[in-house]
């Protein structure tokens, strides 16, 4: 599934990033790589997707959130990082 399809307050595991090389390097520098646990803080289906990973919050535009593949993270409670 894509990150933009996720539900509020659910934790997901990043499977893959399908971003432009420069943007993918930036995401990797922030710590967003395959295997990272990411919590959706707010996804109202319009505007930015607010996420939390590695102890920080970020706002991703819908275009970026559409290009991040995730799966539900089993056994990780309701918080990421």
N, C-alpha and C positions, 0 to 999 in steps of 0.2 A: 504494500500500500504506500501511498505518498504521504509525506508529513502533513500536507494541507488537508488530508482526509481524516486526520486524527481527532480525538475527542479531548476536551478540557480535562485537566488533572489526571491524565493517563500517561504512563511511562512507556516509551518505545525504545527499541534498539536500532541504531542506524545500520542499514545494510550496505548502502552505496550512495555516492554523490554523483549526479550527472550534471555537473556545472561546467562553465567555461574554465579553462585551466587556471587563469589568474584568480578567479573567485574561489575555485576549489582549493588553491594554495592558501588563500586567506582563511577559509573555513578550517583548514588543517592547522593553521597557526593559532586559531582560537581553541583548538582541541576537538573540533567536530570531525571525527573520522569513523570509519566502519567499526562497529562494536560499541560506540559511545551510547550511553543511556541518556535519553532526552525526554523531559517532561513538557507537555503542552500546558502552558499556564492559561492562555486565552486564545481560542480559535472561533471567532464569531462568523466565519465563512465570508466575511467582507473585510478588506483591509489586511493588515499585517497579522502574522501568526506569532504570538509571544511564547517563547520557549525558555526553558532553563536547563543548562547542562554545565557540569564542572563548577557549580557554585555561582554561576552568573546568569542573568537574564538577557535575552536578545530578542529583537523583533526582526523577523524575516518577512519580506514581501511575498505575496502569493506565488509569483513566478519562481522564486528560489525554493519555497516550500514544496512546489510541484515537482521539483527535480531532486528531492531527497527521498530515497526509498527507506522505509522503516518497517519493523514488525513489532507486535506487542511484546514487551519484555515480561517474561513470566517470573514470578517470585521476587519482584523488586519493590513491592509496596507501592506507595503513591508519590514517592519523591525521587528525583534524579539529582545526584551530585550535591 
